[in-house]
Amino acid sequence: MSEYQYYEFCSITSPISSEARKAMRSLSSRANVSTHGVSYTYNYGDFKGEPKKLLLKYFDVFFILVIGVS
């Protein structure tokens, strides 16, 4: 069984800093970074970051979608 995983983090109140964007890119080569957020998509493997810690430090909201595929 495999899994599809999608993570998206957004900053609603202000743009994220260049330092934060660099930190988001360092978590995964699959990072899709913008000035107001980041998303990660996995068809195999797992996200190495800690979503709750990232939310508290950099963002206002996050969304995770995980679908099991057999």
CHARMM-style PDB file with segment names, atoms N, HN, CA, C and O in Angstrom:
ATOM      1  N   MET     1       0.846  -1.181   0.000  1.00  0.00      PROA
ATOM      2  CA  MET     1       0.000   0.000   0.000  1.00  0.00      PROA
ATOM      3  C   MET     1       0.890   1.242   0.000  1.00  0.00      PROA
ATOM      4  O   MET     1       1.873   1.307   0.739  1.00  0.00      PROA
ATOM      5  N   SER     2       0.549   2.210  -0.816  1.00  0.00      PROA
ATOM      6  HN  SER     2      -0.249   2.158  -1.416  1.00  0.00      PROA
ATOM      7  CA  SER     2       1.277   3.470  -0.843  1.00  0.00      PROA
ATOM      8  C   SER     2       0.340   4.597  -0.423  1.00  0.00      PROA
ATOM      9  O   SER     2      -0.848   4.385  -0.177  1.00  0.00      PROA
ATOM     10  N   GLU     3       0.896   5.783  -0.350  1.00  0.00      PROA
ATOM     11  HN  GLU     3       1.861   5.956  -0.550  1.00  0.00      PROA
ATOM     12  CA  GLU     3       0.145   6.902   0.171  1.00  0.00      PROA
ATOM     13  C   GLU     3       0.467   8.158  -0.630  1.00  0.00      PROA
ATOM     14  O   GLU     3       1.615   8.374  -1.018  1.00  0.00      PROA
ATOM     15  N   TYR     4      -0.540   8.983  -0.878  1.00  0.00      PROA
ATOM     16  HN  TYR     4      -1.473   8.808  -0.563  1.00  0.00      PROA
ATOM     17  CA  TYR     4      -0.356  10.308  -1.457  1.00  0.00      PROA
ATOM     18  C   TYR     4      -0.482  11.298  -0.309  1.00  0.00      PROA
ATOM     19  O   TYR     4      -1.436  11.232   0.466  1.00  0.00      PROA
ATOM     20  N   GLN     5       0.471  12.214  -0.193  1.00  0.00      PROA
ATOM     21  HN  GLN     5       1.247  12.267  -0.822  1.00  0.00      PROA
ATOM     22  CA  GLN     5       0.437  13.210   0.871  1.00  0.00      PROA
ATOM     23  C   GLN     5       0.589  14.605   0.275  1.00  0.00      PROA
ATOM     24  O   GLN     5       1.452  14.839  -0.571  1.00  0.00      PROA
ATOM     25  N   TYR     6      -0.259  15.529   0.726  1.00  0.00      PROA
ATOM     26  HN  TYR     6      -0.960  15.338   1.413  1.00  0.00      PROA
ATOM     27  CA  TYR     6      -0.180  16.922   0.302  1.00  0.00      PROA
ATOM     28  C   TYR     6      -0.230  17.797   1.552  1.00  0.00      PROA
ATOM     29  O   TYR     6      -1.138  17.666   2.372  1.00  0.00      PROA
ATOM     30  N   TYR     7       0.742  18.683   1.692  1.00  0.00      PROA
ATOM     31  HN  TYR     7       1.480  18.790   1.026  1.00  0.00      PROA
ATOM     32  CA  TYR     7       0.827  19.608   2.819  1.00  0.00      PROA
ATOM     33  C   TYR     7       0.850  21.024   2.262  1.00  0.00      PROA
ATOM     34  O   TYR     7       1.584  21.308   1.315  1.00  0.00      PROA
ATOM     35  N   GLU     8       0.055  21.908   2.840  1.00  0.00      PROA
ATOM     36  HN  GLU     8      -0.542  21.677   3.609  1.00  0.00      PROA
ATOM     37  CA  GLU     8       0.098  23.313   2.436  1.00  0.00      PROA
ATOM     38  C   GLU     8       0.031  24.199   3.674  1.00  0.00      PROA
ATOM     39  O   GLU     8      -0.823  24.016   4.542  1.00  0.00      PROA
ATOM     40  N   PHE     9       0.938  25.151   3.737  1.00  0.00      PROA
ATOM     41  HN  PHE     9       1.632  25.299   3.032  1.00  0.00      PROA
ATOM     42  CA  PHE     9       1.022  26.105   4.836  1.00  0.00      PROA
ATOM     43  C   PHE     9       0.852  27.501   4.257  1.00  0.00      PROA
ATOM     44  O   PHE     9       1.445  27.814   3.224  1.00  0.00      PROA
ATOM     45  N   CYS    10       0.047  28.355   4.907  1.00  0.00      PROA
ATOM     46  HN  CYS    10      -0.435  28.101   5.745  1.00  0.00      PROA
ATOM     47  CA  CYS    10      -0.206  29.703   4.392  1.00  0.00      PROA
ATOM     48  C   CYS    10      -0.071  30.749   5.493  1.00  0.00      PROA
ATOM     49  O   CYS    10      -0.448  30.527   6.644  1.00  0.00      PROA
ATOM     50  N   SER    11       0.473  31.882   5.104  1.00  0.00      PROA
ATOM     51  HN  SER    11       0.779  32.062   4.169  1.00  0.00      PROA
ATOM     52  CA  SER    11       0.507  33.058   5.959  1.00  0.00      PROA
ATOM     53  C   SER    11      -0.506  34.048   5.405  1.00  0.00      PROA
ATOM     54  O   SER    11      -0.353  34.534   4.284  1.00  0.00      PROA
ATOM     55  N   ILE    12      -1.519  34.343   6.169  1.00  0.00      PROA
ATOM     56  HN  ILE    12      -1.643  33.948   7.079  1.00  0.00      PROA
ATOM     57  CA  ILE    12      -2.591  35.225   5.721  1.00  0.00      PROA
ATOM     58  C   ILE    12      -2.292  36.679   6.082  1.00  0.00      PROA
ATOM     59  O   ILE    12      -2.607  37.591   5.318  1.00  0.00      PROA
ATOM     60  N   THR    13      -1.694  36.885   7.229  1.00  0.00      PROA
ATOM     61  HN  THR    13      -1.438  36.144   7.850  1.00  0.00      PROA
ATOM     62  CA  THR    13      -1.512  38.238   7.751  1.00  0.00      PROA
ATOM     63  C   THR    13      -0.359  39.006   7.117  1.00  0.00      PROA
ATOM     64  O   THR    13      -0.407  40.234   7.041  1.00  0.00      PROA
ATOM     65  N   SER    14       0.682  38.300   6.658  1.00  0.00      PROA
ATOM     66  HN  SER    14       0.721  37.303   6.719  1.00  0.00      PROA
ATOM     67  CA  SER    14       1.835  38.983   6.056  1.00  0.00      PROA
ATOM     68  C   SER    14       2.675  37.980   5.273  1.00  0.00      PROA
ATOM     69  O   SER    14       2.566  36.773   5.486  1.00  0.00      PROA
ATOM     70  N   PRO    15       3.513  38.481   4.368  1.00  0.00      PROA
ATOM     71  CA  PRO    15       4.402  37.575   3.625  1.00  0.00      PROA
ATOM     72  C   PRO    15       5.402  36.911   4.573  1.00  0.00      PROA
ATOM     73  O   PRO    15       5.757  37.471   5.610  1.00  0.00      PROA
ATOM     74  N   ILE    16       5.847  35.721   4.203  1.00  0.00      PROA
ATOM     75  HN  ILE    16       5.560  35.266   3.361  1.00  0.00      PROA
ATOM     76  CA  ILE    16       6.876  35.070   5.012  1.00  0.00      PROA
ATOM     77  C   ILE    16       8.243  35.614   4.596  1.00  0.00      PROA
ATOM     78  O   ILE    16       8.448  35.977   3.438  1.00  0.00      PROA
ATOM     79  N   SER    17       9.156  35.664   5.531  1.00  0.00      PROA
ATOM     80  HN  SER    17       8.989  35.369   6.472  1.00  0.00      PROA
ATOM     81  CA  SER    17      10.475  36.250   5.288  1.00  0.00      PROA
ATOM     82  C   SER    17      11.305  35.375   4.351  1.00  0.00      PROA
ATOM     83  O   SER    17      11.010  34.195   4.158  1.00  0.00      PROA
ATOM     84  N   SER    18      12.335  35.966   3.780  1.00  0.00      PROA
ATOM     85  HN  SER    18      12.575  36.924   3.937  1.00  0.00      PROA
ATOM     86  CA  SER    18      13.232  35.188   2.914  1.00  0.00      PROA
ATOM     87  C   SER    18      13.925  34.094   3.715  1.00  0.00      PROA
ATOM     88  O   SER    18      14.208  33.021   3.182  1.00  0.00      PROA
ATOM     89  N   GLU    19      14.201  34.354   4.988  1.00  0.00      PROA
ATOM     90  HN  GLU    19      13.971  35.226   5.421  1.00  0.00      PROA
ATOM     91  CA  GLU    19      14.800  33.334   5.859  1.00  0.00      PROA
ATOM     92  C   GLU    19      13.843  32.152   6.034  1.00  0.00      PROA
ATOM     93  O   GLU    19      14.269  30.997   5.991  1.00  0.00      PROA
ATOM     94  N   ALA    20      12.567  32.435   6.230  1.00  0.00      PROA
ATOM     95  HN  ALA    20      12.222  33.373   6.265  1.00  0.00      PROA
ATOM     96  CA  ALA    20      11.565  31.375   6.375  1.00  0.00      PROA
ATOM     97  C   ALA    20      11.417  30.590   5.076  1.00  0.00      PROA
ATOM     98  O   ALA    20      11.290  29.366   5.104  1.00  0.00      PROA
ATOM     99  N   ARG    21      11.432  31.285   3.935  1.00  0.00      PROA
ATOM    100  HN  ARG    21      11.535  32.280   3.912  1.00  0.00      PROA
ATOM    101  CA  ARG    21      11.336  30.586   2.646  1.00  0.00      PROA
ATOM    102  C   ARG    21      12.531  29.663   2.445  1.00  0.00      PROA
ATOM    103  O   ARG    21      12.383  28.548   1.945  1.00  0.00      PROA
ATOM    104  N   LYS    22      13.701  30.124   2.831  1.00  0.00      PROA
ATOM    105  HN  LYS    22      13.821  31.029   3.237  1.00  0.00      PROA
ATOM    106  CA  LYS    22      14.906  29.286   2.738  1.00  0.00      PROA
ATOM    107  C   LYS    22      14.766  28.056   3.638  1.00  0.00      PROA
ATOM    108  O   LYS    22      15.136  26.949   3.244  1.00  0.00      PROA
ATOM    109  N   ALA    23      14.234  28.252   4.839  1.00  0.00      PROA
ATOM    110  HN  ALA    23      13.933  29.151   5.159  1.00  0.00      PROA
ATOM    111  CA  ALA    23      14.027  27.132   5.764  1.00  0.00      PROA
ATOM    112  C   ALA    23      13.038  26.121   5.183  1.00  0.00      PROA
ATOM    113  O   ALA    23      13.231  24.914   5.332  1.00  0.00      PROA
ATOM    114  N   MET    24      11.980  26.603   4.520  1.00  0.00      PROA
ATOM    115  HN  MET    24      11.823  27.584   4.399  1.00  0.00      PROA
ATOM    116  CA  MET    24      10.987  25.704   3.916  1.00  0.00      PROA
ATOM    117  C   MET    24      11.605  24.887   2.784  1.00  0.00      PROA
ATOM    118  O   MET    24      11.312  23.700   2.638  1.00  0.00      PROA
ATOM    119  N   ARG    25      12.461  25.522   1.982  1.00  0.00      PROA
ATOM    120  HN  ARG    25      12.699  26.486   2.100  1.00  0.00      PROA
ATOM    121  CA  ARG    25      13.131  24.798   0.890  1.00  0.00      PROA
ATOM    122  C   ARG    25      14.086  23.742   1.434  1.00  0.00      PROA
ATOM    123  O   ARG    25      14.265  22.690   0.820  1.00  0.00      PROA
ATOM    124  N   SER    26      14.697  24.016   2.578  1.00  0.00      PROA
ATOM    125  HN  SER    26      14.552  24.870   3.077  1.00  0.00      PROA
ATOM    126  CA  SER    26      15.670  23.075   3.138  1.00  0.00      PROA
ATOM    127  C   SER    26      15.010  21.800   3.665  1.00  0.00      PROA
ATOM    128  O   SER    26      15.689  20.793   3.865  1.00  0.00      PROA
ATOM    129  N   LEU    27      13.700  21.833   3.891  1.00  0.00      PROA
ATOM    130  HN  LEU    27      13.148  22.651   3.729  1.00  0.00      PROA
ATOM    131  CA  LEU    27      12.996  20.658   4.404  1.00  0.00      PROA
ATOM    132  C   LEU    27      12.782  19.588   3.344  1.00  0.00      PROA
ATOM    133  O   LEU    27      12.695  18.403   3.663  1.00  0.00      PROA
ATOM    134  N   SER    28      12.697  20.006   2.077  1.00  0.00      PROA
ATOM    135  HN  SER    28      12.768  20.969   1.818  1.00  0.00      PROA
ATOM    136  CA  SER    28      12.397  19.036   1.023  1.00  0.00      PROA
ATOM    137  C   SER    28      12.677  19.626  -0.352  1.00  0.00      PROA
ATOM    138  O   SER    28      12.469  20.815  -0.591  1.00  0.00      PROA
ATOM    139  N   SER    29      13.146  18.780  -1.238  1.00  0.00      PROA
ATOM    140  HN  SER    29      13.314  17.814  -1.044  1.00  0.00      PROA
ATOM    141  CA  SER    29      13.330  19.205  -2.630  1.00  0.00      PROA
ATOM    142  C   SER    29      11.978  19.363  -3.324  1.00  0.00      PROA
ATOM    143  O   SER    29      11.911  19.908  -4.425  1.00  0.00      PROA
ATOM    144  N   ARG    30      10.919  18.901  -2.700  1.00  0.00      PROA
ATOM    145  HN  ARG    30      10.974  18.458  -1.805  1.00  0.00      PROA
ATOM    146  CA  ARG    30       9.576  18.989  -3.272  1.00  0.00      PROA
ATOM    147  C   ARG    30       8.835  20.260  -2.853  1.00  0.00      PROA
ATOM    148  O   ARG    30       7.635  20.387  -3.096  1.00  0.00      PROA
ATOM    149  N   ALA    31       9.537  21.190  -2.230  1.00  0.00      PROA
ATOM    150  HN  ALA    31      10.512  21.087  -2.033  1.00  0.00      PROA
ATOM    151  CA  ALA    31       8.906  22.422  -1.754  1.00  0.00      PROA
ATOM    152  C   ALA    31       8.510  23.326  -2.914  1.00  0.00      PROA
ATOM    153  O   ALA    31       9.297  23.568  -3.829  1.00  0.00      PROA
ATOM    154  N   ASN    32       7.290  23.814  -2.861  1.00  0.00      PROA
ATOM    155  HN  ASN    32       6.650  23.617  -2.117  1.00  0.00      PROA
ATOM    156  CA  ASN    32       6.791  24.817  -3.801  1.00  0.00      PROA
ATOM    157  C   ASN    32       6.530  26.068  -2.960  1.00  0.00      PROA
ATOM    158  O   ASN    32       5.472  26.203  -2.346  1.00  0.00      PROA
ATOM    159  N   VAL    33       7.503  26.976  -2.939  1.00  0.00      PROA
ATOM    160  HN  VAL    33       8.363  26.866  -3.437  1.00  0.00      PROA
ATOM    161  CA  VAL    33       7.499  28.104  -2.010  1.00  0.00      PROA
ATOM    162  C   VAL    33       7.056  29.391  -2.703  1.00  0.00      PROA
ATOM    163  O   VAL    33       7.463  29.678  -3.828  1.00  0.00      PROA
ATOM    164  N   SER    34       6.215  30.162  -2.008  1.00  0.00      PROA
ATOM    165  HN  SER    34       5.884  29.928  -1.093  1.00  0.00      PROA
ATOM    166  CA  SER    34       5.810  31.489  -2.483  1.00  0.00      PROA
ATOM    167  C   SER    34       5.978  32.483  -1.336  1.00  0.00      PROA
ATOM    168  O   SER    34       6.404  32.105  -0.244  1.00  0.00      PROA
ATOM    169  N   THR    35       5.651  33.729  -1.575  1.00  0.00      PROA
ATOM    170  HN  THR    35       5.305  34.035  -2.462  1.00  0.00      PROA
ATOM    171  CA  THR    35       5.799  34.742  -0.529  1.00  0.00      PROA
ATOM    172  C   THR    35       4.790  34.592   0.609  1.00  0.00      PROA
ATOM    173  O   THR    35       4.997  35.133   1.694  1.00  0.00      PROA
ATOM    174  N   HSD    36       3.705  33.864   0.370  1.00  0.00      PROA
ATOM    175  HN  HSD    36       3.537  33.424  -0.512  1.00  0.00      PROA
ATOM    176  CA  HSD    36       2.690  33.680   1.411  1.00  0.00      PROA
ATOM    177  C   HSD    36       2.487  32.234   1.828  1.00  0.00      PROA
ATOM    178  O   HSD    36       1.539  31.931   2.552  1.00  0.00      PROA
ATOM    179  N   GLY    37       3.364  31.330   1.384  1.00  0.00      PROA
ATOM    180  HN  GLY    37       4.135  31.576   0.796  1.00  0.00      PROA
ATOM    181  CA  GLY    37       3.188  29.952   1.811  1.00  0.00      PROA
ATOM    182  C   GLY    37       4.088  28.968   1.112  1.00  0.00      PROA
ATOM    183  O   GLY    37       4.980  29.325   0.343  1.00  0.00      PROA
ATOM    184  N   VAL    38       3.821  27.719   1.407  1.00  0.00      PROA
ATOM    185  HN  VAL    38       3.096  27.428   2.031  1.00  0.00      PROA
ATOM    186  CA  VAL    38       4.593  26.620   0.829  1.00  0.00      PROA
ATOM    187  C   VAL    38       3.700  25.389   0.752  1.00  0.00      PROA
ATOM    188  O   VAL    38       2.815  25.194   1.586  1.00  0.00      PROA
ATOM    189  N   SER    39       3.944  24.566  -0.258  1.00  0.00      PROA
ATOM    190  HN  SER    39       4.662  24.725  -0.935  1.00  0.00      PROA
ATOM    191  CA  SER    39       3.248  23.284  -0.338  1.00  0.00      PROA
ATOM    192  C   SER    39       4.259  22.197  -0.671  1.00  0.00      PROA
ATOM    193  O   SER    39       5.293  22.449  -1.290  1.00  0.00      PROA
ATOM    194  N   TYR    40       3.936  20.993  -0.247  1.00  0.00      PROA
ATOM    195  HN  TYR    40       3.096  20.789   0.256  1.00  0.00      PROA
ATOM    196  CA  TYR    40       4.761  19.813  -0.489  1.00  0.00      PROA
ATOM    197  C   TYR    40       3.839  18.695  -0.958  1.00  0.00      PROA
ATOM    198  O   TYR    40       2.766  18.493  -0.389  1.00  0.00      PROA
ATOM    199  N   THR    41       4.252  17.972  -1.988  1.00  0.00      PROA
ATOM    200  HN  THR    41       5.123  18.136  -2.450  1.00  0.00      PROA
ATOM    201  CA  THR    41       3.484  16.838  -2.495  1.00  0.00      PROA
ATOM    202  C   THR    41       4.370  15.609  -2.510  1.00  0.00      PROA
ATOM    203  O   THR    41       5.499  15.654  -2.999  1.00  0.00      PROA
ATOM    204  N   TYR    42       3.856  14.509  -1.972  1.00  0.00      PROA
ATOM    205  HN  TYR    42       2.939  14.473  -1.575  1.00  0.00      PROA
ATOM    206  CA  TYR    42       4.599  13.248  -1.922  1.00  0.00      PROA
ATOM    207  C   TYR    42       3.752  12.126  -2.483  1.00  0.00      PROA
ATOM    208  O   TYR    42       2.609  11.931  -2.070  1.00  0.00      PROA
ATOM    209  N   ASN    43       4.311  11.393  -3.420  1.00  0.00      PROA
ATOM    210  HN  ASN    43       5.239  11.551  -3.757  1.00  0.00      PROA
ATOM    211  CA  ASN    43       3.688  10.171  -3.928  1.00  0.00      PROA
ATOM    212  C   ASN    43       4.348   8.947  -3.300  1.00  0.00      PROA
ATOM    213  O   ASN    43       3.824   7.835  -3.376  1.00  0.00      PROA
ATOM    214  N   TYR    44       5.469   9.160  -2.698  1.00  0.00      PROA
ATOM    215  HN  TYR    44       5.895  10.063  -2.637  1.00  0.00      PROA
ATOM    216  CA  TYR    44       6.199   8.141  -1.951  1.00  0.00      PROA
ATOM    217  C   TYR    44       7.042   8.891  -0.927  1.00  0.00      PROA
ATOM    218  O   TYR    44       7.338  10.070  -1.117  1.00  0.00      PROA
ATOM    219  N   GLY    45       7.424   8.237   0.133  1.00  0.00      PROA
ATOM    220  HN  GLY    45       7.184   7.279   0.288  1.00  0.00      PROA
ATOM    221  CA  GLY    45       8.181   8.916   1.174  1.00  0.00      PROA
ATOM    222  C   GLY    45       7.270   9.743   2.067  1.00  0.00      PROA
ATOM    223  O   GLY    45       6.050   9.753   1.899  1.00  0.00      PROA
ATOM    224  N   ASP    46       7.878  10.428   3.012  1.00  0.00      PROA
ATOM    225  HN  ASP    46       8.868  10.420   3.149  1.00  0.00      PROA
ATOM    226  CA  ASP    46       7.133  11.209   3.993  1.00  0.00      PROA
ATOM    227  C   ASP    46       7.740  12.593   4.152  1.00  0.00      PROA
ATOM    228  O   ASP    46       8.928  12.797   3.905  1.00  0.00      PROA
ATOM    229  N   PHE    47       6.914  13.534   4.566  1.00  0.00      PROA
ATOM    230  HN  PHE    47       5.948  13.368   4.766  1.00  0.00      PROA
ATOM    231  CA  PHE    47       7.367  14.882   4.875  1.00  0.00      PROA
ATOM    232  C   PHE    47       8.226  14.825   6.130  1.00  0.00      PROA
ATOM    233  O   PHE    47       7.815  14.250   7.138  1.00  0.00      PROA
ATOM    234  N   LYS    48       9.408  15.415   6.075  1.00  0.00      PROA
ATOM    235  HN  LYS    48       9.741  15.882   5.256  1.00  0.00      PROA
ATOM    236  CA  LYS    48      10.349  15.347   7.197  1.00  0.00      PROA
ATOM    237  C   LYS    48      10.149  16.460   8.228  1.00  0.00      PROA
ATOM    238  O   LYS    48      10.709  16.399   9.323  1.00  0.00      PROA
ATOM    239  N   GLY    49       9.362  17.465   7.885  1.00  0.00      PROA
ATOM    240  HN  GLY    49       8.908  17.515   6.996  1.00  0.00      PROA
ATOM    241  CA  GLY    49       9.127  18.562   8.819  1.00  0.00      PROA
ATOM    242  C   GLY    49       8.100  18.199   9.877  1.00  0.00      PROA
ATOM    243  O   GLY    49       7.474  17.141   9.822  1.00  0.00      PROA
ATOM    244  N   GLU    50       7.940  19.088  10.832  1.00  0.00      PROA
ATOM    245  HN  GLU    50       8.448  19.948  10.876  1.00  0.00      PROA
ATOM    246  CA  GLU    50       6.943  18.917  11.884  1.00  0.00      PROA
ATOM    247  C   GLU    50       5.861  19.984  11.683  1.00  0.00      PROA
ATOM    248  O   GLU    50       6.053  21.140  12.059  1.00  0.00      PROA
ATOM    249  N   PRO    51       4.723  19.596  11.088  1.00  0.00      PROA
ATOM    250  CA  PRO    51       3.695  20.569  10.713  1.00  0.00      PROA
ATOM    251  C   PRO    51       3.260  21.513  11.837  1.00  0.00      PROA
ATOM    252  O   PRO    51       3.116  22.713  11.600  1.00  0.00      PROA
ATOM    253  N   LYS    52       3.051  21.013  13.026  1.00  0.00      PROA
ATOM    254  HN  LYS    52       3.167  20.039  13.218  1.00  0.00      PROA
ATOM    255  CA  LYS    52       2.578  21.881  14.114  1.00  0.00      PROA
ATOM    256  C   LYS    52       3.617  22.935  14.485  1.00  0.00      PROA
ATOM    257  O   LYS    52       3.270  24.086  14.752  1.00  0.00      PROA
ATOM    258  N   LYS    53       4.888  22.543  14.502  1.00  0.00      PROA
ATOM    259  HN  LYS    53       5.169  21.608  14.285  1.00  0.00      PROA
ATOM    260  CA  LYS    53       5.947  23.507  14.823  1.00  0.00      PROA
ATOM    261  C   LYS    53       6.084  24.563  13.730  1.00  0.00      PROA
ATOM    262  O   LYS    53       6.286  25.742  14.023  1.00  0.00      PROA
ATOM    263  N   LEU    54       5.975  24.140  12.471  1.00  0.00      PROA
ATOM    264  HN  LEU    54       5.811  23.183  12.233  1.00  0.00      PROA
ATOM    265  CA  LEU    54       6.052  25.096  11.361  1.00  0.00      PROA
ATOM    266  C   LEU    54       4.893  26.085  11.419  1.00  0.00      PROA
ATOM    267  O   LEU    54       5.080  27.282  11.199  1.00  0.00      PROA
ATOM    268  N   LEU    55       3.705  25.587  11.712  1.00  0.00      PROA
ATOM    269  HN  LEU    55       3.552  24.615  11.890  1.00  0.00      PROA
ATOM    270  CA  LEU    55       2.534  26.453  11.823  1.00  0.00      PROA
ATOM    271  C   LEU    55       2.747  27.508  12.903  1.00  0.00      PROA
ATOM    272  O   LEU    55       2.517  28.694  12.669  1.00  0.00      PROA
ATOM    273  N   LEU    56       3.178  27.088  14.063  1.00  0.00      PROA
ATOM    274  HN  LEU    56       3.365  26.124  14.253  1.00  0.00      PROA
ATOM    275  CA  LEU    56       3.361  28.020  15.172  1.00  0.00      PROA
ATOM    276  C   LEU    56       4.445  29.055  14.899  1.00  0.00      PROA
ATOM    277  O   LEU    56       4.332  30.202  15.332  1.00  0.00      PROA
ATOM    278  N   LYS    57       5.490  28.658  14.187  1.00  0.00      PROA
ATOM    279  HN  LYS    57       5.582  27.726  13.836  1.00  0.00      PROA
ATOM    280  CA  LYS    57       6.622  29.559  13.967  1.00  0.00      PROA
ATOM    281  C   LYS    57       6.435  30.509  12.782  1.00  0.00      PROA
ATOM    282  O   LYS    57       6.838  31.670  12.853  1.00  0.00      PROA
ATOM    283  N   TYR    58       5.823  30.022  11.683  1.00  0.00      PROA
ATOM    284  HN  TYR    58       5.496  29.079  11.625  1.00  0.00      PROA
ATOM    285  CA  TYR    58       5.823  30.801  10.447  1.00  0.00      PROA
ATOM    286  C   TYR    58       4.451  31.135   9.853  1.00  0.00      PROA
ATOM    287  O   TYR    58       4.332  32.119   9.124  1.00  0.00      PROA
ATOM    288  N   PHE    59       3.423  30.350  10.142  1.00  0.00      PROA
ATOM    289  HN  PHE    59       3.520  29.550  10.734  1.00  0.00      PROA
ATOM    290  CA  PHE    59       2.198  30.422   9.352  1.00  0.00      PROA
ATOM    291  C   PHE    59       0.948  30.654  10.197  1.00  0.00      PROA
ATOM    292  O   PHE    59       0.983  30.608  11.427  1.00  0.00      PROA
ATOM    293  N   ASP    60      -0.160  30.906   9.494  1.00  0.00      PROA
ATOM    294  HN  ASP    60      -0.189  30.943   8.495  1.00  0.00      PROA
ATOM    295  CA  ASP    60      -1.460  31.105  10.137  1.00  0.00      PROA
ATOM    296  C   ASP    60      -2.364  29.882  10.015  1.00  0.00      PROA
ATOM    297  O   ASP    60      -3.215  29.650  10.874  1.00  0.00      PROA
ATOM    298  N   VAL    61      -2.184  29.107   8.962  1.00  0.00      PROA
ATOM    299  HN  VAL    61      -1.493  29.295   8.265  1.00  0.00      PROA
ATOM    300  CA  VAL    61      -3.057  27.958   8.712  1.00  0.00      PROA
ATOM    301  C   VAL    61      -2.295  26.896   7.928  1.00  0.00      PROA
ATOM    302  O   VAL    61      -1.386  27.209   7.159  1.00  0.00      PROA
ATOM    303  N   PHE    62      -2.680  25.629   8.133  1.00  0.00      PROA
ATOM    304  HN  PHE    62      -3.418  25.375   8.757  1.00  0.00      PROA
ATOM    305  CA  PHE    62      -2.131  24.574   7.294  1.00  0.00      PROA
ATOM    306  C   PHE    62      -3.188  23.536   6.988  1.00  0.00      PROA
ATOM    307  O   PHE    62      -4.174  23.389   7.711  1.00  0.00      PROA
ATOM    308  N   PHE    63      -2.963  22.819   5.900  1.00  0.00      PROA
ATOM    309  HN  PHE    63      -2.162  22.938   5.313  1.00  0.00      PROA
ATOM    310  CA  PHE    63      -3.885  21.807   5.397  1.00  0.00      PROA
ATOM    311  C   PHE    63      -3.070  20.576   5.041  1.00  0.00      PROA
ATOM    312  O   PHE    63      -2.026  20.679   4.397  1.00  0.00      PROA
ATOM    313  N   ILE    64      -3.546  19.414   5.460  1.00  0.00      PROA
ATOM    314  HN  ILE    64      -4.394  19.330   5.983  1.00  0.00      PROA
ATOM    315  CA  ILE    64      -2.878  18.158   5.116  1.00  0.00      PROA
ATOM    316  C   ILE    64      -3.916  17.214   4.530  1.00  0.00      PROA
ATOM    317  O   ILE    64      -4.997  17.034   5.092  1.00  0.00      PROA
ATOM    318  N   LEU    65      -3.579  16.619   3.404  1.00  0.00      PROA
ATOM    319  HN  LEU    65      -2.702  16.765   2.948  1.00  0.00      PROA
ATOM    320  CA  LEU    65      -4.422  15.615   2.763  1.00  0.00      PROA
ATOM    321  C   LEU    65      -3.585  14.358   2.595  1.00  0.00      PROA
ATOM    322  O   LEU    65      -2.519  14.395   1.982  1.00  0.00      PROA
ATOM    323  N   VAL    66      -4.065  13.247   3.140  1.00  0.00      PROA
ATOM    324  HN  VAL    66      -4.932  13.218   3.638  1.00  0.00      PROA
ATOM    325  CA  VAL    66      -3.376  11.963   3.007  1.00  0.00      PROA
ATOM    326  C   VAL    66      -4.374  10.954   2.475  1.00  0.00      PROA
ATOM    327  O   VAL    66      -5.440  10.753   3.058  1.00  0.00      PROA
ATOM    328  N   ILE    67      -4.024  10.319   1.360  1.00  0.00      PROA
ATOM    329  HN  ILE    67      -3.158  10.483   0.887  1.00  0.00      PROA
ATOM    330  CA  ILE    67      -4.898   9.332   0.736  1.00  0.00      PROA
ATOM    331  C   ILE    67      -4.126   8.034   0.589  1.00  0.00      PROA
ATOM    332  O   ILE    67      -3.069   8.008  -0.041  1.00  0.00      PROA
ATOM    333  N   GLY    68      -4.641   6.963   1.162  1.00  0.00      PROA
ATOM    334  HN  GLY    68      -5.500   6.985   1.674  1.00  0.00      PROA
ATOM    335  CA  GLY    68      -4.038   5.648   1.000  1.00  0.00      PROA
ATOM    336  C   GLY    68      -4.402   5.067  -0.348  1.00  0.00      PROA
ATOM    337  O   GLY    68      -5.560   5.122  -0.762  1.00  0.00      PROA
ATOM    338  N   VAL    69      -3.420   4.511  -1.033  1.00  0.00      PROA
ATOM    339  HN  VAL    69      -2.479   4.466  -0.697  1.00  0.00      PROA
ATOM    340  CA  VAL    69      -3.632   3.920  -2.352  1.00  0.00      PROA
ATOM    341  C   VAL    69      -3.181   2.472  -2.292  1.00  0.00      PROA
ATOM    342  O   VAL    69      -2.056   2.180  -1.888  1.00  0.00      PROA
ATOM    343  N   SER    70      -4.067   1.562  -2.698  1.00  0.00      PROA
ATOM    344  HN  SER    70      -4.982   1.800  -3.026  1.00  0.00      PROA
ATOM    345  CA  SER    70      -3.680   0.149  -2.665  1.00  0.00      PROA
ATOM    346  C   SER    70      -3.478  -0.399  -4.053  1.00  0.00      PROA
ATOM    347  OT1 SER    70      -3.149  -1.575  -4.211  1.00  0.00      PROA
TER     348      SER     70
END
